[in-house]
Amino acid sequence: VGAVILKPLPGHEEIEVGWHLSYPAWGKGYASEAGRACLEYGFETLGLTRIVAVVNPLNARSIAVTQRLGMRPEGRVTAYEQELDFFVLEREAFRNGI
């Protein structure tokens, strides 16, 4: 149905979470569920203190996923050769369910 990733954000000193799902998988909660599992792995197993996401500003569905994951918007960043919305989640906020 697709992939969820936790990897270095190219050109930045950040670790990003991302999701790429096939159209038939949209709207079923898979991105949120798998994204949450990646965040938990990153924070609890890898010991990361901060994880980011970058989203095309026109992609309302992915922006909604970042919100469900508790990520907060922090402006825009250039990545993947385009200007993208930038979202952040700190480990303590994740642990506190914020």
C-alpha positions in Angstrom: 0.0 0.0 0.0 3.0 2.3 0.3 5.9 3.2 2.6 6.6 5.2 5.7 10.1 6.4 6.3 12.4 7.7 9.0 15.5 9.1 7.5 17.9 12.1 7.3 16.3 15.1 5.6 18.7 15.8 2.6 20.6 19.0 3.0 19.6 19.4 6.6 20.7 18.2 10.0 17.3 16.8 10.8 15.6 13.3 10.8 12.3 13.3 8.9 9.3 11.1 9.0 7.4 10.7 5.7 4.7 8.6 4.1 4.0 7.7 0.5 0.8 5.7 0.0 -0.9 4.5 -3.1 -4.3 6.2 -3.8 -6.4 3.2 -2.8 -4.8 3.4 0.7 -5.7 7.1 1.2 -8.1 8.0 4.0 -7.9 4.8 5.9 -5.6 6.0 8.7 -2.5 4.1 7.5 -0.2 7.1 7.3 -1.2 8.2 10.8 -0.8 4.8 12.3 2.5 4.0 10.6 3.8 7.5 11.2 3.1 7.2 14.9 5.0 3.9 15.0 8.0 5.6 13.2 7.9 8.4 15.7 7.9 6.0 18.6 10.8 4.0 17.1 12.8 7.2 16.5 12.2 8.6 20.0 12.2 5.5 22.1 14.6 3.2 20.3 16.9 5.5 18.5 16.9 8.2 21.2 16.1 11.1 18.9 15.0 14.3 20.5 13.4 15.9 17.5 11.8 14.6 14.3 10.5 16.7 11.4 8.3 16.4 8.4 8.2 18.3 5.1 5.0 18.6 3.1 4.0 20.2 -0.1 1.8 23.2 1.0 -1.0 22.0 -1.4 -1.1 18.5 0.1 -3.9 19.0 2.7 -4.1 15.3 3.5 -0.5 15.1 4.5 -0.7 18.3 6.5 -3.7 16.7 8.3 -1.5 13.7 9.1 1.2 15.9 10.7 -1.5 17.5 12.9 -2.8 14.0 14.0 0.7 13.1 14.9 1.0 16.2 17.1 3.6 17.9 14.9 3.6 21.7 15.0 4.2 23.9 11.9 7.5 25.9 11.9 7.3 27.8 8.6 8.8 26.6 5.4 12.1 25.0 4.3 13.7 24.2 1.0 14.1 20.5 0.5 13.9 18.1 -2.4 14.4 21.2 -4.6 11.2 22.8 -3.6 9.7 25.1 -0.9 7.9 22.9 1.6 5.9 23.3 4.8 8.1 22.3 7.8 6.7 20.5 10.9 8.4 19.5 14.1 7.8 17.2 17.0 10.0 17.0 20.1 10.4 13.8 22.1 8.9 15.2 25.3 5.8 16.5 23.4 5.4 13.0 21.9 5.7 11.4 25.3 3.2 13.8 26.8 0.7 13.2 24.0 0.7 16.8 22.9 
